[in-house]
Amino acid sequence: MPKQKVIVVGLGAHGSSTAYHLASRGIEVMGIDQYHPPHSMGSSHGPSRVFREAYKEGPDYVPFLRRARELWNRLNTDSGMHSFEVTGGLFMGPPTGFAMTEMQATSKIHDVEVEILTPAEVRKRFPVFRIPDGWEAIYEVNSSTIFPEVAVEAHLSLAAKAGADLHYDERVEGWSAGPSGVTVRTSRGEYRADRLVLTAGVWMPELLAGLGLPLTVERVTLWMIKPRANAEWFMPGKCPNASWELGERYPLYLQADYGTGVKVALDHHGTPTTAETVNRETTDEDREKIFKEIRRFVPDLDGEVLDSAVCMYTNTPDLNFVVDHHPEHENVIVASVCSGHGFKFAPVMGEILADLATEGSSRFDLDMFSAKRFG
């Protein structure tokens, strides 16, 4: 049987993982990215990301998360790079709110190890965090921190060692597919392969123009801040991943200071944009928006901004991913694994996309990620 060849377009969180999983199986794989990942132009950058299993987005995600945890730990071992560690997670909100009710429901279904804490217990264990009376908290013992740029670099390094042909600083200008294979046109040339995997993040709407997938891009800001007081409480070992539910479901969240400041952000409180028109500089309006919530919930963090960045989410209307064969081309795999919660799935999604590209199916139930669900 001839050796299969697969082209992967986009080498961020999920593309780098896909290239690694394909190459490690002996598949001939070419990876193409218009920049040199890890980079700050899309969604796979910043100092840290949250990994959690008490998943408010629904219990159907937990099997993916448990496989992802296995693969994150394996990535640490195989690469010799530290991209994942257990830190604990504290998630706070009204007891009848979306986050608290859905996290508890998922935890019961899948036996996720959590503690339910009162506001008094939160204040005693984490004195720099403010929690309103009448709220409650879920402490997830095994919530973890991912270091995204290290993770992308680790996957790409392993992919290259396994034989992947990685093309950086090369923009994809178009692609086509037919029964005999796929063709990708770039700023440098034209390439042919048996299969194509599209994992290009905020550039997916452009690559899938005409397909009608309702993908929208959201501009979100990240902030790295030096605490004004009690800095020791924001260091790893004392500071878990933490979030406060705002409105219906989207939180203020923070992560410990790993040497670049405490990372803090507002999840899904961004503005519509596109990959081509996004303002990549943070503004005074962005700053006031985040500091309003910092002063409310973490006043000791009301200090110096050490750095800030713009990140972009690629959202679907139901905030579930798109992971499927292209509706018109069985040899093209479409993967938009974002909606603001996708990075933690990178290693398992790479495994799944490699399965779809080489075997045509996955052992996981992917129905909720169907590209056809939007009609």
Helices and strands as residue ranges (DSSP letters): E 5-9, H 13-24, E 28-32, E 49-51, G 59-61, H 62-79, E 84-86, E 89-93, H 98-110, E 114-117, H 119-125, E 136-140, E 144-146, H 148-161, E 165-167, E 172-178, E 181-186, E 190-193, E 195-198, G 201-203, H 204-207, E 216-226, G 231-234, E 241-246, E 250-257, E 262-266, E 271-273, H 284-297, G 299-301, E 304-315, E 322-326, E 329-336, G 343-345, H 346-358, G 367-369
